[in-house]
């Protein structure tokens, strides 16, 4: 026992008691500063999920925009195509007419056997004419016309009567019966090297006369009937 009558005190014991009553402080420097790893992982997962949803929303918005643009362009194309179809009209090529009667008269002075339409069928137009003078053997006469139905009918004449002249003018042909025009029998021919073309051929008195075109036999016969 001490001289004062009290038990001796120990400073170390008091310090330990005070320390036991202090709250725990971690190395981060404050109470509760330590974060649970599980909570950290959950927070990271939530952040990634939110970012994914935002990106998905942006992608869907972009896809809808592109789809709307596509349908708008398609609708515009359909409207334009429809307008083009309903308003388009084919350009009618104007037939360039030529005057042939003067040249026909001159040709007859050199070759009286030359023939021409007198008169030209109504609505038909002469489009080209050519006469090879007697100095150019053989003599040939050509007159091209366009019918009122925009079909072609041509007249070819020559003082050649050989098969070679017919082949030169018509190419390969095959006989297709006959046509009688004003009491004269013409040989019908189908042209094998020209689509939808036929010919009437008359050979006699040292002259070959050919009426050829794509207007059909009735039109060829109509033209042949006008030849004088």
C-alpha positions in Angstrom: 0.0 0.0 0.0 1.2 3.6 -0.8 1.9 6.1 1.8 -1.3 8.0 0.8 -3.5 5.0 1.3 -4.5 4.5 -2.4 -3.6 1.8 -4.8 -1.0 2.7 -7.3 -2.1 3.8 -10.7 -0.8 2.4 -14.1 -0.8 4.9 -17.0 -0.5 2.1 -19.6 -3.7 0.5 -18.5 -5.6 3.7 -18.8 -4.3 4.3 -22.3 -5.4 0.8 -23.4 -8.9 1.4 -22.0 -9.2 4.7 -23.8 -8.0 3.1 -27.0 -10.6 0.4 -26.8 -13.4 3.0 -26.7 -12.2 4.8 -29.9 -14.0 4.0 -33.2 -12.1 2.0 -35.8 -10.3 4.0 -38.4 -9.1 2.3 -41.6 -6.0 3.1 -43.6 -8.1 5.4 -45.9 -8.3 7.9 -43.1 -11.9 8.0 -41.9 -14.7 5.9 -40.4 -16.5 3.7 -42.9 -14.2 4.6 -45.8 -13.7 1.0 -46.7 -16.0 -0.2 -49.8 -17.4 -3.7 -50.1 -16.0 -5.3 -53.3 -19.5 -6.9 -54.0 -21.1 -3.4 -54.0 -18.4 -2.1 -56.2 -19.1 -4.8 -58.8 -22.8 -4.2 -58.7 -22.3 -0.5 -59.3 -20.1 -1.2 -62.3 -22.6 -3.7 -63.7 -25.4 -1.2 -63.4 -23.4 1.5 -65.1 -22.6 -0.9 -68.0 -26.2 -1.8 -68.3 -27.3 1.8 -68.5 -24.7 2.6 -71.1 -25.8 -0.4 -73.2 -29.4 0.7 -73.0 -28.5 4.2 -74.1 -26.5 2.9 -77.0 -29.3 0.5 -78.0 -31.8 3.3 -77.9 -29.6 5.4 -80.1 -29.1 2.6 -82.6 -32.8 2.0 -82.8 -33.5 5.7 -83.4 -30.9 5.7 -86.2 -32.4 2.6 -87.8 -35.9 4.1 -87.7 -34.5 7.3 -89.4 -32.8 5.3 -92.1 -35.9 3.2 -92.7 -38.1 6.3 -92.9 -35.7 7.9 -95.4 -35.7 4.7 -97.5 -39.5 4.6 -97.7 -39.7 8.3 -98.4 -37.3 7.9 -101.3 -39.1 4.9 -102.6 -42.4 6.8 -102.5 -40.9 9.7 -104.4 -39.5 7.3 -107.0 -42.9 5.7 -107.5 -44.6 9.0 -108.0 -42.0 10.2 -110.5 -42.2 7.0 -112.4 -46.0 7.1 -112.5 -45.9 10.7 -113.8 -43.4 9.8 -116.5 -45.5 6.9 -117.7 -48.8 8.9 -117.9 -47.3 12.0 -119.4 -44.7 10.4 -121.8 -45.5 10.5 -125.5 -43.3 9.1 -128.2 -41.9 11.7 -130.6 -43.3 11.3 -134.0 -40.6 11.6 -136.6 -41.6 14.0 -139.3 -41.5 12.5 -142.8 -39.4 14.5 -145.1 -41.2 14.8 -148.4 -39.4 15.1 -151.7 -40.7 16.4 -155.0 -40.3 13.5 -157.5 -42.5 14.4 -160.5 -39.9 16.6 -162.3 -37.2 13.9 -161.9 -39.7 11.2 -163.1 -40.4 13.3 -166.2 -36.6 13.7 -166.9 -36.1 9.9 -166.4 -38.8 9.0 -168.9 -37.1 11.1 -171.5 -34.1 8.8 -171.3 -36.0 5.6 -170.6 -39.6 5.6 -171.6 -40.3 2.4 -169.7 -39.9 4.0 -166.3 -43.1 4.2 -164.3 -44.3 6.3 -161.4 -47.5 6.6 -159.3 -50.2 8.7 -161.1 -51.5 9.8 -158.7 -49.8 9.0 -155.5 -52.2 7.1 -153.1 -53.9 9.6 -150.8 -51.9 10.2 -147.6 -48.7 8.7 -149.0 -45.5 10.7 -149.2 -42.5 10.4 -151.5 -39.3 10.4 -149.4 -36.5 9.7 -151.8 -35.9 9.4 -155.5 -32.9 8.3 -157.6 -32.3 7.8 -161.3 -29.1 6.5 -162.8 -28.5 8.1 -166.2 -28.2 5.9 -169.4 -24.4 6.4 -169.3 -24.4 4.4 -166.1 -25.3 0.9 -167.2 -27.6 -0.7 -166.2 -30.3 2.0 -165.9 -32.1 2.0 -162.6 -35.0 4.0 -161.1 -35.9 4.2 -157.5 -38.8 5.9 -155.7 -39.3 5.4 -151.9 -42.6 6.3 -150.2 -44.2 6.2 -146.8 -47.8 5.2 -146.5 -50.5 6.9 -144.5 -49.9 4.2 -141.8 -46.2 5.1 -141.7 -45.1 2.0 -143.5 -42.6 1.8 -146.3 -43.2 1.0 -150.0 -40.5 1.3 -152.6 -40.4 1.1 -156.4 -37.3 -0.4 -158.1 -37.0 -0.6 -161.9 -34.2 -1.6 -164.2 -33.6 -2.7 -167.8 -32.0 -5.8 -166.3 -34.1 -8.9 -166.3 -31.7 -11.3 -164.7 -32.2 -13.0 -161.4 -29.1 -11.3 -160.2 -30.9 -7.9 -160.2 -33.7 -9.3 -158.1 -31.2 -10.8 -155.7 -29.4 -7.5 -155.5 -32.5 -5.6 -154.6 -34.3 -8.1 -152.4 -31.7 -10.6 -151.1 -32.9 -14.1 -150.5 -36.6 -14.7 -151.2 -39.2 -17.4 -151.7 -42.2 -17.4 -153.9 -45.5 -16.6 -152.2 -48.2 -17.0 -154.9 -49.3 -14.2 -157.2 -51.3 -11.0 -157.3 -53.3 -9.7 -160.2 -53.3 -5.9 -160.6 -55.3 -4.3 -163.4 -55.2 -7.6 -165.3 -51.5 -8.1 -164.9 -50.1 -11.0 -162.9 -47.3 -10.1 -160.5 -45.1 -12.7 -158.6 -45.4 -12.4 -154.8 -42.2 -12.9 -152.8 -41.4 -13.1 -149.1 -38.1 -11.5 -148.2 -36.1 -13.9 -146.0 -33.5 -11.5 -144.9 -35.8 -8.6 -144.0 -38.4 -8.9 -141.2 -42.0 -8.5 -142.3 -41.2 -7.4 -145.9 -42.7 -8.6 -149.1 -42.4 -7.8 -152.8 -44.4 -7.9 -156.0 -42.1 -8.6 -159.0 -43.0 -8.1 -162.7 -40.6 -9.1 -165.5 -41.4 -8.4 -169.1 -40.5 -6.4 -172.3 -36.9 -6.2 -171.1 -37.7 -4.5 -167.8 -37.9 -5.6 -164.2 -40.3 -3.8 -161.9 -40.3 -4.4 -158.2 -42.7 -3.0 -155.6 -41.3 -3.8 -152.1 -42.0 -2.9 -148.5 -43.3 -3.7 -145.1 -46.9 -2.4 -145.6 -48.3 -5.8 -146.6 -49.5 -7.2 -150.0 -52.7 -5.0 -150.2 -50.7 -1.8 -149.9 -48.2 -3.1 -152.5 -51.0 -3.9 -154.8 -52.6 -0.4 -154.3 -49.3 1.2 -155.2 -48.7 -1.1 -158.2 -52.1 -0.1 -159.5 -51.1 3.6 -159.7 -48.0 3.0 -161.8 -48.2 4.6 -165.3 
